[in-house]
Amino acid sequence: MVMVLGVNLGSSIIAPILTRHAPPETRVVPLGNLLMRGAGSLIMLVLYQTFKPSGGFLGSDPVSQVVNAHILFNVLVMIAGIPLSGLVLRATEALVYLNADKDAPAKPMAVEEYSALDNAVLDRPSQALANATREVVGVCDTIEVMLRRIIELYEKPDQARINELEALDDRVDKKHVAIKLYLTRLATQNLTDFESLRMQELLGACVKLEQVGDIIVRNMLAQVQKKMNHKLEFTEEGWKELSHFHAMVLANAHMAFNVIVSRDGRTARQLVQEKDRLREMEKQTSIRHFSRLREGSTRSIETSSIHLDTIRDLKQINSLLASMAYPVLEEQGLLSDTRLKTAKQS
């Protein structure tokens, strides 16, 4: 019996040791097992040494006694553990999270946010434009993060992450104001025709990126809040359509960001063509959605406004992104009355 109790005590110690550097939520179960089986082993050992009962009731031979003792011990732990499980869980969580900060790895050094907008080079327009480009690219990166996170919130709404997204939009707004002021100061310098054109491109891109951020936070986050507050769920087909539509907009965002830096006519042309493709996709998505409504799908009816408004917002975002290609296309003679020329014309 002593051997069986020792084995159970020893085995309950192994898991907490192996998971001592794991996240707190991972360590709760092993530590709870130690409290239940470890404490049970010690209590049983004290009782056994105090009363010294005969092992005959466990079996006629040593092997049977060991097996039956092990079974009996675990049955007793289970019977005692069920009513105590809530208390053990609270005690375990308290122990784990008490040491969580102490055991956590060191946090990386905080890095102060840096701005490339150097006023000292405003009298050198080429350098100033390069600085403004770097800053606009930083805004592009933030917008991409916002685009990725918003669709995650549609699937799993979370208030903390909603607050984080709103903070990102505040960052975009501040960058937008700073870039506009910087380029306004630059406009007072003696610029070449190309430098003036580039300045207008960057200013236009910055304005459109700020508008994209506003759509995400003011419109799409409102849909997330509505879905979360009313505990609504999309149909499987509806969610696939939204996810696919969002993926296309995100891919177009990548092209738009590349056009800002590269000014590549081929990429700009493709970006505008994708806008037409997305418009057609919106029509097909709406047709399928209304078909589900006619079939009486409860979830489609409950989420109808969220579905349609989200498609509308994503389409508007895509239009803003695609419009970043127009200055490049116009300069290269690839636009005709604000429309994309055919390959033969160009």
Helices and strands as residue ranges (DSSP letters): H 2-18, H 24-33, I 34-38, H 39-51, G 55-58, H 62-98, H 100-103, G 119-121, H 125-155, H 159-186, H 193-214, I 215-220, H 221-229, H 236-262, H 265-294, H 298-302, H 304-322, G 323-325, H 326-331, E 335-336, E 339-340
